[in-house]
């Protein structure tokens, strides 16, 4: 593979097929030590979900906690205003 004058790299068709990438597919790039690592957005999302799930208590939904906090915040604003 080569980097063109615009900094783009063309992924070979075999790799695109393996990863089921189509035109317009979104990738996330990061550098690990001296390597460039590419992930599909779906893979990066699954990895992030797996990481953060370690901090969640069983049966606890952070979305419900966030909704409770927002409702409490709104209630306090109404009381103050």
PDB file of N, CA, C and O in Angstrom:
ATOM      1  N   UNK A   1       0.852  -1.179   0.000  1.00  0.00           N
ATOM      2  CA  UNK A   1       0.000   0.000   0.000  1.00  0.00           C
ATOM      3  C   UNK A   1       0.889   1.230   0.000  1.00  0.00           C
ATOM      4  O   UNK A   1       2.022   1.208   0.481  1.00  0.00           O
ATOM      5  N   UNK A   2       0.344   2.296  -0.550  1.00  0.00           N
ATOM      6  CA  UNK A   2       1.059   3.566  -0.608  1.00  0.00           C
ATOM      7  C   UNK A   2       0.164   4.690  -0.115  1.00  0.00           C
ATOM      8  O   UNK A   2      -1.061   4.628  -0.221  1.00  0.00           O
ATOM      9  N   UNK A   3       0.793   5.701   0.417  1.00  0.00           N
ATOM     10  CA  UNK A   3       0.091   6.918   0.813  1.00  0.00           C
ATOM     11  C   UNK A   3       0.196   7.872  -0.371  1.00  0.00           C
ATOM     12  O   UNK A   3       1.298   8.144  -0.848  1.00  0.00           O
ATOM     13  N   UNK A   4      -0.948   8.389  -0.854  1.00  0.00           N
ATOM     14  CA  UNK A   4      -0.896   9.321  -1.984  1.00  0.00           C
ATOM     15  C   UNK A   4      -0.596  10.735  -1.499  1.00  0.00           C
ATOM     16  O   UNK A   4      -0.429  10.961  -0.301  1.00  0.00           O
ATOM     17  N   UNK A   5      -0.530  11.668  -2.413  1.00  0.00           N
ATOM     18  CA  UNK A   5      -0.152  13.047  -2.074  1.00  0.00           C
ATOM     19  C   UNK A   5      -1.177  13.728  -1.165  1.00  0.00           C
ATOM     20  O   UNK A   5      -0.856  14.732  -0.529  1.00  0.00           O
ATOM     21  N   UNK A   6      -2.393  13.206  -1.092  1.00  0.00           N
ATOM     22  CA  UNK A   6      -3.426  13.749  -0.203  1.00  0.00           C
ATOM     23  C   UNK A   6      -3.460  13.025   1.141  1.00  0.00           C
ATOM     24  O   UNK A   6      -4.289  13.339   1.995  1.00  0.00           O
ATOM     25  N   UNK A   7      -2.561  12.057   1.331  1.00  0.00           N
ATOM     26  CA  UNK A   7      -2.515  11.310   2.588  1.00  0.00           C
ATOM     27  C   UNK A   7      -3.453  10.120   2.623  1.00  0.00           C
ATOM     28  O   UNK A   7      -3.651   9.519   3.679  1.00  0.00           O
ATOM     29  N   UNK A   8      -4.028   9.774   1.494  1.00  0.00           N
ATOM     30  CA  UNK A   8      -4.971   8.652   1.445  1.00  0.00           C
ATOM     31  C   UNK A   8      -4.257   7.331   1.183  1.00  0.00           C
ATOM     32  O   UNK A   8      -3.215   7.280   0.529  1.00  0.00           O
ATOM     33  N   UNK A   9      -4.847   6.275   1.709  1.00  0.00           N
ATOM     34  CA  UNK A   9      -4.345   4.921   1.491  1.00  0.00           C
ATOM     35  C   UNK A   9      -5.485   4.116   0.897  1.00  0.00           C
ATOM     36  O   UNK A   9      -6.607   4.156   1.400  1.00  0.00           O
ATOM     37  N   UNK A  10      -5.206   3.395  -0.158  1.00  0.00           N
ATOM     38  CA  UNK A  10      -6.214   2.546  -0.791  1.00  0.00           C
ATOM     39  C   UNK A  10      -6.111   1.153  -0.184  1.00  0.00           C
ATOM     40  O   UNK A  10      -5.063   0.511  -0.259  1.00  0.00           O
ATOM     41  N   UNK A  11      -7.208   0.689   0.420  1.00  0.00           N
ATOM     42  CA  UNK A  11      -7.238  -0.663   0.972  1.00  0.00           C
ATOM     43  C   UNK A  11      -7.505  -1.651  -0.155  1.00  0.00           C
ATOM     44  O   UNK A  11      -8.430  -1.455  -0.944  1.00  0.00           O
ATOM     45  N   UNK A  12      -6.709  -2.706  -0.239  1.00  0.00           N
ATOM     46  CA  UNK A  12      -6.940  -3.703  -1.282  1.00  0.00           C
ATOM     47  C   UNK A  12      -8.332  -4.314  -1.185  1.00  0.00           C
ATOM     48  O   UNK A  12      -8.896  -4.427  -0.097  1.00  0.00           O
ATOM     49  N   UNK A  13      -8.875  -4.704  -2.324  1.00  0.00           N
ATOM     50  CA  UNK A  13     -10.226  -5.270  -2.403  1.00  0.00           C
ATOM     51  C   UNK A  13     -10.383  -6.476  -1.479  1.00  0.00           C
ATOM     52  O   UNK A  13     -11.440  -6.653  -0.872  1.00  0.00           O
ATOM     53  N   UNK A  14      -9.350  -7.303  -1.366  1.00  0.00           N
ATOM     54  CA  UNK A  14      -9.421  -8.499  -0.525  1.00  0.00           C
ATOM     55  C   UNK A  14      -9.679  -8.109   0.943  1.00  0.00           C
ATOM     56  O   UNK A  14     -10.482  -8.748   1.624  1.00  0.00           O
ATOM     57  N   UNK A  15      -9.006  -7.076   1.415  1.00  0.00           N
ATOM     58  CA  UNK A  15      -9.189  -6.609   2.789  1.00  0.00           C
ATOM     59  C   UNK A  15     -10.572  -5.994   2.954  1.00  0.00           C
ATOM     60  O   UNK A  15     -11.253  -6.254   3.945  1.00  0.00           O
ATOM     61  N   UNK A  16     -10.992  -5.176   1.985  1.00  0.00           N
ATOM     62  CA  UNK A  16     -12.336  -4.563   2.070  1.00  0.00           C
ATOM     63  C   UNK A  16     -13.408  -5.638   2.107  1.00  0.00           C
ATOM     64  O   UNK A  16     -14.393  -5.512   2.836  1.00  0.00           O
ATOM     65  N   UNK A  17     -13.226  -6.680   1.335  1.00  0.00           N
ATOM     66  CA  UNK A  17     -14.206  -7.780   1.296  1.00  0.00           C
ATOM     67  C   UNK A  17     -14.227  -8.517   2.634  1.00  0.00           C
ATOM     68  O   UNK A  17     -15.297  -8.817   3.163  1.00  0.00           O
ATOM     69  N   UNK A  18     -13.035  -8.810   3.187  1.00  0.00           N
ATOM     70  CA  UNK A  18     -12.946  -9.501   4.480  1.00  0.00           C
ATOM     71  C   UNK A  18     -13.669  -8.727   5.574  1.00  0.00           C
ATOM     72  O   UNK A  18     -14.349  -9.314   6.415  1.00  0.00           O
ATOM     73  N   UNK A  19     -13.517  -7.402   5.557  1.00  0.00           N
ATOM     74  CA  UNK A  19     -14.116  -6.553   6.586  1.00  0.00           C
ATOM     75  C   UNK A  19     -15.528  -6.093   6.236  1.00  0.00           C
ATOM     76  O   UNK A  19     -16.168  -5.368   6.997  1.00  0.00           O
ATOM     77  N   UNK A  20     -16.002  -6.532   5.063  1.00  0.00           N
ATOM     78  CA  UNK A  20     -17.341  -6.150   4.584  1.00  0.00           C
ATOM     79  C   UNK A  20     -17.477  -4.624   4.499  1.00  0.00           C
ATOM     80  O   UNK A  20     -18.503  -4.058   4.875  1.00  0.00           O
ATOM     81  N   UNK A  21     -16.427  -3.977   4.001  1.00  0.00           N
ATOM     82  CA  UNK A  21     -16.436  -2.526   3.828  1.00  0.00           C
ATOM     83  C   UNK A  21     -16.987  -2.188   2.460  1.00  0.00           C
ATOM     84  O   UNK A  21     -16.653  -2.828   1.462  1.00  0.00           O
ATOM     85  N   UNK A  22     -17.826  -1.183   2.425  1.00  0.00           N
ATOM     86  CA  UNK A  22     -18.384  -0.701   1.171  1.00  0.00           C
ATOM     87  C   UNK A  22     -18.023   0.763   1.018  1.00  0.00           C
ATOM     88  O   UNK A  22     -17.517   1.384   1.953  1.00  0.00           O
ATOM     89  N   UNK A  23     -18.275   1.304  -0.127  1.00  0.00           N
ATOM     90  CA  UNK A  23     -18.013   2.726  -0.349  1.00  0.00           C
ATOM     91  C   UNK A  23     -18.739   3.536   0.723  1.00  0.00           C
ATOM     92  O   UNK A  23     -19.933   3.343   0.956  1.00  0.00           O
ATOM     93  N   UNK A  24     -18.016   4.435   1.368  1.00  0.00           N
ATOM     94  CA  UNK A  24     -18.609   5.273   2.406  1.00  0.00           C
ATOM     95  C   UNK A  24     -18.545   4.676   3.801  1.00  0.00           C
ATOM     96  O   UNK A  24     -18.942   5.328   4.766  1.00  0.00           O
ATOM     97  N   UNK A  25     -18.047   3.439   3.930  1.00  0.00           N
ATOM     98  CA  UNK A  25     -17.916   2.836   5.260  1.00  0.00           C
ATOM     99  C   UNK A  25     -17.024   3.718   6.130  1.00  0.00           C
ATOM    100  O   UNK A  25     -16.039   4.282   5.654  1.00  0.00           O
ATOM    101  N   UNK A  26     -17.376   3.831   7.394  1.00  0.00           N
ATOM    102  CA  UNK A  26     -16.617   4.656   8.331  1.00  0.00           C
ATOM    103  C   UNK A  26     -15.626   3.797   9.098  1.00  0.00           C
ATOM    104  O   UNK A  26     -15.974   2.728   9.601  1.00  0.00           O
ATOM    105  N   UNK A  27     -14.403   4.266   9.183  1.00  0.00           N
ATOM    106  CA  UNK A  27     -13.368   3.591   9.944  1.00  0.00           C
ATOM    107  C   UNK A  27     -12.822   4.540  10.998  1.00  0.00           C
ATOM    108  O   UNK A  27     -12.863   5.760  10.836  1.00  0.00           O
ATOM    109  N   UNK A  28     -12.319   3.974  12.064  1.00  0.00           N
ATOM    110  CA  UNK A  28     -11.665   4.754  13.111  1.00  0.00           C
ATOM    111  C   UNK A  28     -10.202   4.336  13.107  1.00  0.00           C
ATOM    112  O   UNK A  28      -9.882   3.148  13.153  1.00  0.00           O
ATOM    113  N   UNK A  29      -9.314   5.331  13.052  1.00  0.00           N
ATOM    114  CA  UNK A  29      -7.882   5.063  13.012  1.00  0.00           C
ATOM    115  C   UNK A  29      -7.244   5.553  14.295  1.00  0.00           C
ATOM    116  O   UNK A  29      -7.613   6.594  14.839  1.00  0.00           O
ATOM    117  N   UNK A  30      -6.276   4.779  14.767  1.00  0.00           N
ATOM    118  CA  UNK A  30      -5.497   5.225  15.913  1.00  0.00           C
ATOM    119  C   UNK A  30      -4.098   4.632  15.804  1.00  0.00           C
ATOM    120  O   UNK A  30      -3.870   3.654  15.093  1.00  0.00           O
ATOM    121  N   UNK A  31      -3.175   5.245  16.522  1.00  0.00           N
ATOM    122  CA  UNK A  31      -1.798   4.785  16.505  1.00  0.00           C
ATOM    123  C   UNK A  31      -1.527   4.051  17.813  1.00  0.00           C
ATOM    124  O   UNK A  31      -1.785   4.573  18.897  1.00  0.00           O
ATOM    125  N   UNK A  32      -1.010   2.850  17.698  1.00  0.00           N
ATOM    126  CA  UNK A  32      -0.589   2.064  18.858  1.00  0.00           C
ATOM    127  C   UNK A  32       0.902   1.830  18.694  1.00  0.00           C
ATOM    128  O   UNK A  32       1.342   1.084  17.819  1.00  0.00           O
ATOM    129  N   UNK A  33       1.665   2.484  19.554  1.00  0.00           N
ATOM    130  CA  UNK A  33       3.125   2.466  19.462  1.00  0.00           C
ATOM    131  C   UNK A  33       3.524   2.944  18.071  1.00  0.00           C
ATOM    132  O   UNK A  33       3.363   4.126  17.769  1.00  0.00           O
ATOM    133  N   UNK A  34       4.032   2.076  17.228  1.00  0.00           N
ATOM    134  CA  UNK A  34       4.447   2.496  15.886  1.00  0.00           C
ATOM    135  C   UNK A  34       3.572   1.879  14.796  1.00  0.00           C
ATOM    136  O   UNK A  34       4.005   1.732  13.653  1.00  0.00           O
ATOM    137  N   UNK A  35       2.332   1.516  15.158  1.00  0.00           N
ATOM    138  CA  UNK A  35       1.438   0.882  14.196  1.00  0.00           C
ATOM    139  C   UNK A  35       0.170   1.692  14.025  1.00  0.00           C
ATOM    140  O   UNK A  35      -0.320   2.307  14.973  1.00  0.00           O
ATOM    141  N   UNK A  36      -0.357   1.690  12.820  1.00  0.00           N
ATOM    142  CA  UNK A  36      -1.661   2.287  12.533  1.00  0.00           C
ATOM    143  C   UNK A  36      -2.697   1.179  12.636  1.00  0.00           C
ATOM    144  O   UNK A  36      -2.574   0.146  11.977  1.00  0.00           O
ATOM    145  N   UNK A  37      -3.717   1.391  13.461  1.00  0.00           N
ATOM    146  CA  UNK A  37      -4.762   0.390  13.663  1.00  0.00           C
ATOM    147  C   UNK A  37      -6.080   0.973  13.173  1.00  0.00           C
ATOM    148  O   UNK A  37      -6.460   2.075  13.569  1.00  0.00           O
ATOM    149  N   UNK A  38      -6.767   0.247  12.324  1.00  0.00           N
ATOM    150  CA  UNK A  38      -8.073   0.668  11.806  1.00  0.00           C
ATOM    151  C   UNK A  38      -9.149  -0.254  12.363  1.00  0.00           C
ATOM    152  O   UNK A  38      -8.983  -1.473  12.408  1.00  0.00           O
ATOM    153  N   UNK A  39     -10.244   0.345  12.782  1.00  0.00           N
ATOM    154  CA  UNK A  39     -11.403  -0.420  13.250  1.00  0.00           C
ATOM    155  C   UNK A  39     -12.635   0.086  12.520  1.00  0.00           C
ATOM    156  O   UNK A  39     -12.732   1.266  12.185  1.00  0.00           O
ATOM    157  N   UNK A  40     -13.571  -0.817  12.278  1.00  0.00           N
ATOM    158  CA  UNK A  40     -14.866  -0.353  11.805  1.00  0.00           C
ATOM    159  C   UNK A  40     -15.537   0.336  12.983  1.00  0.00           C
ATOM    160  O   UNK A  40     -15.194   0.069  14.135  1.00  0.00           O
ATOM    161  N   UNK A  41     -16.482   1.215  12.708  1.00  0.00           N
ATOM    162  CA  UNK A  41     -17.187   1.897  13.792  1.00  0.00           C
ATOM    163  C   UNK A  41     -17.916   0.897  14.672  1.00  0.00           C
ATOM    164  O   UNK A  41     -17.979   1.068  15.889  1.00  0.00           O
ATOM    165  N   UNK A  42     -18.465  -0.145  14.066  1.00  0.00           N
ATOM    166  CA  UNK A  42     -19.196  -1.160  14.823  1.00  0.00           C
ATOM    167  C   UNK A  42     -18.257  -1.868  15.808  1.00  0.00           C
ATOM    168  O   UNK A  42     -18.626  -2.099  16.959  1.00  0.00           O
ATOM    169  N   UNK A  43     -17.057  -2.209  15.361  1.00  0.00           N
ATOM    170  CA  UNK A  43     -16.084  -2.883  16.215  1.00  0.00           C
ATOM    171  C   UNK A  43     -15.653  -1.961  17.362  1.00  0.00           C
ATOM    172  O   UNK A  43     -15.551  -2.396  18.508  1.00  0.00           O
ATOM    173  N   UNK A  44     -15.404  -0.705  17.050  1.00  0.00           N
ATOM    174  CA  UNK A  44     -15.006   0.252  18.081  1.00  0.00           C
ATOM    175  C   UNK A  44     -16.118   0.427  19.111  1.00  0.00           C
ATOM    176  O   UNK A  44     -15.844   0.528  20.307  1.00  0.00           O
ATOM    177  N   UNK A  45     -17.373   0.462  18.655  1.00  0.00           N
ATOM    178  CA  UNK A  45     -18.507   0.591  19.565  1.00  0.00           C
ATOM    179  C   UNK A  45     -18.613  -0.624  20.480  1.00  0.00           C
ATOM    180  O   UNK A  45     -18.793  -0.479  21.689  1.00  0.00           O
ATOM    181  N   UNK A  46     -18.502  -1.824  19.904  1.00  0.00           N
ATOM    182  CA  UNK A  46     -18.556  -3.048  20.722  1.00  0.00           C
ATOM    183  C   UNK A  46     -17.425  -3.074  21.746  1.00  0.00           C
ATOM    184  O   UNK A  46     -17.629  -3.483  22.890  1.00  0.00           O
ATOM    185  N   UNK A  47     -16.252  -2.646  21.342  1.00  0.00           N
ATOM    186  CA  UNK A  47     -15.104  -2.626  22.246  1.00  0.00           C
ATOM    187  C   UNK A  47     -15.346  -1.638  23.393  1.00  0.00           C
ATOM    188  O   UNK A  47     -15.054  -1.947  24.549  1.00  0.00           O
ATOM    189  N   UNK A  48     -15.875  -0.460  23.078  1.00  0.00           N
ATOM    190  CA  UNK A  48     -16.170   0.539  24.114  1.00  0.00           C
ATOM    191  C   UNK A  48     -17.264   0.034  25.059  1.00  0.00           C
ATOM    192  O   UNK A  48     -17.168   0.208  26.274  1.00  0.00           O
ATOM    193  N   UNK A  49     -18.304  -0.592  24.498  1.00  0.00           N
ATOM    194  CA  UNK A  49     -19.385  -1.129  25.334  1.00  0.00           C
ATOM    195  C   UNK A  49     -18.859  -2.202  26.278  1.00  0.00           C
ATOM    196  O   UNK A  49     -19.238  -2.241  27.449  1.00  0.00           O
ATOM    197  N   UNK A  50     -17.991  -3.070  25.779  1.00  0.00           N
ATOM    198  CA  UNK A  50     -17.420  -4.129  26.615  1.00  0.00           C
ATOM    199  C   UNK A  50     -16.579  -3.524  27.736  1.00  0.00           C
ATOM    200  O   UNK A  50     -16.626  -3.992  28.874  1.00  0.00           O
ATOM    201  N   UNK A  51     -15.817  -2.492  27.416  1.00  0.00           N
ATOM    202  CA  UNK A  51     -14.977  -1.851  28.428  1.00  0.00           C
ATOM    203  C   UNK A  51     -15.836  -1.225  29.524  1.00  0.00           C
ATOM    204  O   UNK A  51     -15.606  -1.469  30.708  1.00  0.00           O
ATOM    205  N   UNK A  52     -16.821  -0.422  29.136  1.00  0.00           N
ATOM    206  CA  UNK A  52     -17.623   0.289  30.127  1.00  0.00           C
ATOM    207  C   UNK A  52     -18.590  -0.626  30.876  1.00  0.00           C
ATOM    208  O   UNK A  52     -19.015  -0.291  31.981  1.00  0.00           O
ATOM    209  N   UNK A  53     -18.940  -1.754  30.308  1.00  0.00           N
ATOM    210  CA  UNK A  53     -19.860  -2.666  30.999  1.00  0.00           C
ATOM    211  C   UNK A  53     -19.239  -3.218  32.280  1.00  0.00           C
ATOM    212  O   UNK A  53     -19.964  -3.660  33.172  1.00  0.00           O
ATOM    213  N   UNK A  54     -17.918  -3.199  32.384  1.00  0.00           N
ATOM    214  CA  UNK A  54     -17.245  -3.675  33.595  1.00  0.00           C
ATOM    215  C   UNK A  54     -17.564  -2.794  34.803  1.00  0.00           C
ATOM    216  O   UNK A  54     -17.471  -3.245  35.945  1.00  0.00           O
ATOM    217  N   UNK A  55     -17.935  -1.547  34.553  1.00  0.00           N
ATOM    218  CA  UNK A  55     -18.179  -0.600  35.632  1.00  0.00           C
ATOM    219  C   UNK A  55     -19.642  -0.528  36.053  1.00  0.00           C
ATOM    220  O   UNK A  55     -19.984   0.167  37.009  1.00  0.00           O
ATOM    221  N   UNK A  56     -20.490  -1.236  35.346  1.00  0.00           N
ATOM    222  CA  UNK A  56     -21.933  -1.199  35.596  1.00  0.00           C
ATOM    223  C   UNK A  56     -22.321  -2.353  36.504  1.00  0.00           C
ATOM    224  O   UNK A  56     -21.888  -3.490  36.317  1.00  0.00           O
ATOM    225  N   UNK A  57     -23.139  -2.037  37.484  1.00  0.00           N
ATOM    226  CA  UNK A  57     -23.656  -3.083  38.349  1.00  0.00           C
ATOM    227  C   UNK A  57     -24.692  -3.894  37.577  1.00  0.00           C
ATOM    228  O   UNK A  57     -25.374  -3.365  36.699  1.00  0.00           O
ATOM    229  N   UNK A  58     -24.806  -5.161  37.900  1.00  0.00           N
ATOM    230  CA  UNK A  58     -25.757  -6.035  37.210  1.00  0.00           C
ATOM    231  C   UNK A  58     -27.173  -5.479  37.364  1.00  0.00           C
ATOM    232  O   UNK A  58     -27.598  -5.140  38.469  1.00  0.00           O
ATOM    233  N   UNK A  59     -27.894  -5.390  36.256  1.00  0.00           N
ATOM    234  CA  UNK A  59     -29.268  -4.901  36.268  1.00  0.00           C
ATOM    235  C   UNK A  59     -29.390  -3.386  36.243  1.00  0.00           C
ATOM    236  O   UNK A  59     -30.498  -2.858  36.156  1.00  0.00           O
ATOM    237  N   UNK A  60     -28.273  -2.683  36.317  1.00  0.00           N
ATOM    238  CA  UNK A  60     -28.296  -1.218  36.334  1.00  0.00           C
ATOM    239  C   UNK A  60     -28.197  -0.686  34.911  1.00  0.00           C
ATOM    240  O   UNK A  60     -27.359  -1.140  34.131  1.00  0.00           O
ATOM    241  N   UNK A  61     -29.047   0.272  34.575  1.00  0.00           N
ATOM    242  CA  UNK A  61     -28.982   0.923  33.274  1.00  0.00           C
ATOM    243  C   UNK A  61     -28.585   2.379  33.480  1.00  0.00           C
ATOM    244  O   UNK A  61     -29.277   3.134  34.164  1.00  0.00           O
ATOM    245  N   UNK A  62     -27.474   2.759  32.887  1.00  0.00           N
ATOM    246  CA  UNK A  62     -27.011   4.140  33.035  1.00  0.00           C
ATOM    247  C   UNK A  62     -27.974   5.133  32.402  1.00  0.00           C
ATOM    248  O   UNK A  62     -28.064   6.280  32.841  1.00  0.00           O
ATOM    249  N   UNK A  63     -28.692   4.700  31.376  1.00  0.00           N
ATOM    250  CA  UNK A  63     -29.647   5.596  30.741  1.00  0.00           C
ATOM    251  C   UNK A  63     -30.756   5.969  31.721  1.00  0.00           C
ATOM    252  O   UNK A  63     -31.202   7.115  31.752  1.00  0.00           O
ATOM    253  N   UNK A  64     -31.200   4.995  32.525  1.00  0.00           N
ATOM    254  CA  UNK A  64     -32.240   5.287  33.516  1.00  0.00           C
ATOM    255  C   UNK A  64     -31.697   6.228  34.596  1.00  0.00           C
ATOM    256  O   UNK A  64     -32.407   7.124  35.053  1.00  0.00           O
ATOM    257  N   UNK A  65     -30.463   6.031  34.995  1.00  0.00           N
ATOM    258  CA  UNK A  65     -29.842   6.914  35.978  1.00  0.00           C
ATOM    259  C   UNK A  65     -29.738   8.338  35.433  1.00  0.00           C
ATOM    260  O   UNK A  65     -29.997   9.302  36.154  1.00  0.00           O
ATOM    261  N   UNK A  66     -29.362   8.467  34.170  1.00  0.00           N
ATOM    262  CA  UNK A  66     -29.260   9.781  33.540  1.00  0.00           C
ATOM    263  C   UNK A  66     -30.623  10.464  33.485  1.00  0.00           C
ATOM    264  O   UNK A  66     -30.724  11.659  33.760  1.00  0.00           O
ATOM    265  N   UNK A  67     -31.663   9.728  33.135  1.00  0.00           N
ATOM    266  CA  UNK A  67     -33.018  10.288  33.091  1.00  0.00           C
ATOM    267  C   UNK A  67     -33.442  10.760  34.475  1.00  0.00           C
ATOM    268  O   UNK A  67     -34.006  11.846  34.610  1.00  0.00           O
ATOM    269  N   UNK A  68     -33.174   9.953  35.514  1.00  0.00           N
ATOM    270  CA  UNK A  68     -33.491  10.358  36.889  1.00  0.00           C
ATOM    271  C   UNK A  68     -32.765  11.653  37.264  1.00  0.00           C
ATOM    272  O   UNK A  68     -33.357  12.561  37.846  1.00  0.00           O
ATOM    273  N   UNK A  69     -31.487  11.723  36.926  1.00  0.00           N
ATOM    274  CA  UNK A  69     -30.709  12.926  37.244  1.00  0.00           C
ATOM    275  C   UNK A  69     -31.269  14.150  36.533  1.00  0.00           C
ATOM    276  O   UNK A  69     -31.362  15.226  37.125  1.00  0.00           O
ATOM    277  N   UNK A  70     -31.642  13.993  35.271  1.00  0.00           N
ATOM    278  CA  UNK A  70     -32.177  15.128  34.497  1.00  0.00           C
ATOM    279  C   UNK A  70     -33.521  15.592  35.078  1.00  0.00           C
ATOM    280  O   UNK A  70     -33.786  16.791  35.163  1.00  0.00           O
ATOM    281  N   UNK A  71     -34.359  14.638  35.473  1.00  0.00           N
ATOM    282  CA  UNK A  71     -35.657  14.998  36.072  1.00  0.00           C
ATOM    283  C   UNK A  71     -35.452  15.735  37.384  1.00  0.00           C
ATOM    284  O   UNK A  71     -36.140  16.719  37.657  1.00  0.00           O
ATOM    285  N   UNK A  72     -34.509  15.271  38.201  1.00  0.00           N
ATOM    286  CA  UNK A  72     -34.210  15.925  39.468  1.00  0.00           C
ATOM    287  C   UNK A  72     -33.674  17.344  39.226  1.00  0.00           C
ATOM    288  O   UNK A  72     -34.044  18.284  39.929  1.00  0.00           O
ATOM    289  N   UNK A  73     -32.823  17.480  38.251  1.00  0.00           N
ATOM    290  CA  UNK A  73     -32.277  18.789  37.884  1.00  0.00           C
ATOM    291  C   UNK A  73     -33.394  19.739  37.451  1.00  0.00           C
ATOM    292  O   UNK A  73     -33.427  20.895  37.872  1.00  0.00           O
ATOM    293  N   UNK A  74     -34.303  19.254  36.615  1.00  0.00           N
ATOM    294  CA  UNK A  74     -35.428  20.066  36.143  1.00  0.00           C
ATOM    295  C   UNK A  74     -36.334  20.465  37.290  1.00  0.00           C
ATOM    296  O   UNK A  74     -36.813  21.599  37.339  1.00  0.00           O
ATOM    297  N   UNK A  75     -36.577  19.531  38.226  1.00  0.00           N
ATOM    298  CA  UNK A  75     -37.408  19.839  39.396  1.00  0.00           C
ATOM    299  C   UNK A  75     -36.786  20.944  40.234  1.00  0.00           C
ATOM    300  O   UNK A  75     -37.479  21.859  40.678  1.00  0.00           O
ATOM    301  N   UNK A  76     -35.464  20.858  40.451  1.00  0.00           N
ATOM    302  CA  UNK A  76     -34.771  21.896  41.245  1.00  0.00           C
ATOM    303  C   UNK A  76     -34.827  23.251  40.554  1.00  0.00           C
ATOM    304  O   UNK A  76     -34.996  24.277  41.213  1.00  0.00           O
ATOM    305  N   UNK A  77     -34.687  23.261  39.241  1.00  0.00           N
ATOM    306  CA  UNK A  77     -34.763  24.527  38.495  1.00  0.00           C
ATOM    307  C   UNK A  77     -36.130  25.152  38.600  1.00  0.00           C
ATOM    308  O   UNK A  77     -36.245  26.373  38.702  1.00  0.00           O
ATOM    309  N   UNK A  78     -37.178  24.334  38.577  1.00  0.00           N
ATOM    310  CA  UNK A  78     -38.546  24.848  38.720  1.00  0.00           C
ATOM    311  C   UNK A  78     -38.755  25.439  40.108  1.00  0.00           C
ATOM    312  O   UNK A  78     -39.396  26.480  40.250  1.00  0.00           O
ATOM    313  N   UNK A  79     -38.224  24.786  41.119  1.00  0.00           N
ATOM    314  CA  UNK A  79     -38.363  25.261  42.489  1.00  0.00           C
ATOM    315  C   UNK A  79     -37.626  26.578  42.701  1.00  0.00           C
ATOM    316  O   UNK A  79     -38.090  27.443  43.444  1.00  0.00           O
ATOM    317  N   UNK A  80     -36.475  26.727  42.045  1.00  0.00           N
ATOM    318  CA  UNK A  80     -35.665  27.934  42.200  1.00  0.00           C
ATOM    319  C   UNK A  80     -36.227  29.094  41.388  1.00  0.00           C
ATOM    320  O   UNK A  80     -36.082  30.251  41.781  1.00  0.00           O
ATOM    321  N   UNK A  81     -36.860  28.799  40.270  1.00  0.00           N
ATOM    322  CA  UNK A  81     -37.312  29.841  39.343  1.00  0.00           C
ATOM    323  C   UNK A  81     -38.680  30.291  39.645  1.00  0.00           C
ATOM    324  O   UNK A  81     -39.209  31.164  38.958  1.00  0.00           O
TER     325      UNK A  81
END
